[in-house]
Amino acid sequence: MITTFEHNPDLRSQVGEIASILRQSDHTVAMTGAGMSVESGIPPFSGTDGLWTKYGTPPMDGYSRFRKDPIGWWNRRTNEKIDAHIMELRDALKNARPHAGHFALAGMVQIGALNSVITQNIDGLDEKAGVDKLFEIHGNRQKLRCVDCNDRVLLADVVPLFAPDPCGVCGGLVKFDTVMFGEPIPEDVMRSARAEIDRADCVIAIGTSATVRPASGLLWIAKAAGATMIEINPSETKLTSLCELSLRSTAGLALPALLEALTDT
Ligand code: APR
């Protein structure tokens, strides 16, 4: 059971330890996953309430099917002939707002305790909360992207009704910025995320099962290079055994407590 920090001296002391590791680190990077947005009402993918647990794992060849027939792909989408798990996710995304944990992450970047945030989430909530130095390695649901030159266009909340026009910059094929199964992570964002990981002497993994590659691979690269690994997750993950400290709490409870500990004089 998750308890709040006021009533749990062990959690409070662990938060203090994390704050002290962060103060001593030169370059700290946070890597967030679906668990980061659970308290904003967006379901995760794995675990008991996960979309893949509920609906099954989606086919792994989404990107190649899109490339073979992009117009057909958009037509199927706009006719609502789309997977149930995408419909549920789309509804949750429509209503989602950043929670206290997202704002605390933004605050930690602002005070220099965190150098950057790499997120696997497509919900755009980190940006809405004001997180600077953000790398959305699985893209952003509110943007379109050219597969050739990576030019991105903001859609806001409008979902296109037709296949979008070719890229205004290079004439290339345009798709949602969201990275599909089988699609390589766009080179520009992957290069920046990798550079952050290479500089990091401390990495905090928040709300990720650390199972989806290549994103999760960045965590193992950081560990192999000697970074101190910290985890914030209510459950044990594949990463737990690599971590100096695993805080068994939620992002919405732990991150505001961590920001408070960091700003306590
Ligand atoms: N706070 C923190 N962590 C939480 C919370 C919470 N409130 N609720 C659940 N979690 C944890 C779970 O215990 C789990 O370890 O978040 C993790 C979510 O794991 P996944 O659903 O597997 O999400 P993620 O690690 O992000 O991997 C899925 O693959 O297809 C892509 O785009 C997709 O980015 C997504 C990734």
Residues whose N, C-alpha, C, O or C-beta is under 5 A from the ligand:
A	BS01	APR	G33 A34 G35 M36 V38 E39 P44 F45 S46 Q120 N121 H138 G207 T208 S209 A210 V212 I232 N233 P234 S235 T237 S249 T250 A251
